[in-house]
């Protein structure tokens, strides 16, 4: 996996929209309130330079089965050590809270930090473990939250010495660390959290699904049993491409390994809403579990889709597109 993966996701139980882009490039995210939206059907210019995220993270395995006592004493101790390391490094500048496997630090009151941790990290993580992921991290996942652009940019210069740090935040798989400007919204967490967690259960998911599932969590409702995606800012671009008849075939989206190419912006939208369509049909969890075990080989993606739907992908697509056109998104 490349060094940096960028952010997006949820605010408490109603996720604020943003998204993820890969290594060393700005996240393809929804603008903050009052900012112009990205051009329909395309990522912003800097996001177009994104590179893939679907390579396995260095510490993806072995993971701890969901049935094992969790977190283990060893993992809890590692989290405590990481928290102590952060305190030594930053002193009073950052508060630290620990919810194994997560260590969350930020330049805000401990109470506010813990609220972000519980609602935007721990709760959605538990929902994903319940709905999808059988294996949980056996390594510490660190999150650094900065309450404003100044401290965020100051920290980001360490990782982006030449400039160009993403506006919302980014994820470093090699360090298992998310860095966020939390003032842009809690949406900068769950998209990246999805990437951070999935690798322990599904080590190398195809990019369209990896980004589709993570993008589904950009705007959502979180419950104990799972996360339900809601329409978000990507919808108008997708509907526009459908109307203009410029959308690539669904089979092409799931088989071509060019997700981060020139069509990156619309690929995010198409992948997100196809995953959301599977959720709408009550098939997403079933698809995830089947696909996790059958993701290898030529046309594995198409075969998995057709197996779960019980129809050819060419027959699934018209119903999917018609459903997309019924959706509405209000800013």
C-alpha positions, 0 to 999 in steps of 0.5 A, a space after each residue: 500500500 502506498 504511504 498515504 491514504 486520505 480521509 472522509 466519513 462520519 459525524 456522530 450517528 449522522 455522517 458528514 460527507 467526504 471521501 478518501 483518496 490514496 497516497 500522498 494526494 488530497 482526499 476527494 472530499 466534500 467541501 466544508 460548509 460554504 465552500 464550492 462543491 467539486 466539479 460534477 463527475 470529476 475529482 478536484 485537480 489535486 485529487 486527480 493525481 491520487 494513487 491506489 490504496 488497495 495494496 495490503 497494509 504492512 500490519 494487516 495480519 495476523 488479526 485477532 478473530 472477533 470471537 477472541 477476548 478483545 482487546 487482548 492484554 498485549 494490545 491494551 499494553 501496546 496502546 498504553 505505550 503508544 499513548 505514553 509516547 505521544 505524551 512524551 513527544 507532544 507534552 501538554 499540546 495534545 490530550 490523549 485518550 485510549 480505546 483499544 485498538 485506538 489511541 486518539 490524541 488532539 489539541 482540545 479538551 480531553 472531554 471533547 476529544 473523548 467525545 470524538 473518539 467514542 462517536 466517530 471512531 469507536 462506535 462506527 468501528 464496532 458497527 463494522 465489526 458487527 456487520 462485516 469484519 470477522 477479524 479485528 486489528 492486533 496493532 495500535 491504530 493512532 488518530 491525531 485530531 487538530 481543532 483547526 487548520 493551523 496546527 493541522 498544517 503544522 503537523 502535516 508538514 512533517 509528512 508533506 515537507 514539499 507542501 500539498 497536504 490534503 485539506 481534510 486529513 490523511 491516513 498513513 498505512 505504514 504507521 496506521 495513523 490518521 491525521 485530521 483537521 477535525 474542524 472540517 467535520 467529523 466526516 473526516 474519520 469513518 471513510 478512513 477508518 473503513 480502510 484502516 479496519 478492512 485490511 485485517 479482515 479482507 487484506 487486499 480488496 479491489 479498489 472499486 469495492 474498497 473505495 465504494 464501501 469507505 465512501 458509503 460511510 461518508 454520510 450515514 447512520 451508525 447503529 450497533 448492528 451496522 452502518 447505513 449509507 445515505 445520499 451524499 454530495 456525489 449523487 448529482 455527478 452520477 445522475 448527470 453522467 447517467 443522463 448524459 449517457 457517459 457513465 462507464 459500464 458497471 462491468 468495466 468499473 469492477 474489472 478495470 484496475 484504473 480507478 484512480 485514472 482520469 475518471 476517478 471522480 465519477 468512479 468514486 460516485 459509481 462505486 459508492 452508489 453501487 455499494 449503496 444499491 447492494 445495501 438497499 437490496 439487502 445484499 451488501 453484507 452477503 456480498 462482502 462475505 462472499 467476495 472476501 472469500 472469492 476475490 481472486 481470479 479473472 472476472 472474480 468481481 463480476 462473478 461475485 456480483 452475479 452470484 449474489 444478485 442471481 443475474 447477469 451484471 448486464 441485467 443488474 445495471 439498468 435497475 441500478 441506474 434507474 434506482 440512482 435516478 430516484 434518489 435525492 440529495 439536499 445540501 
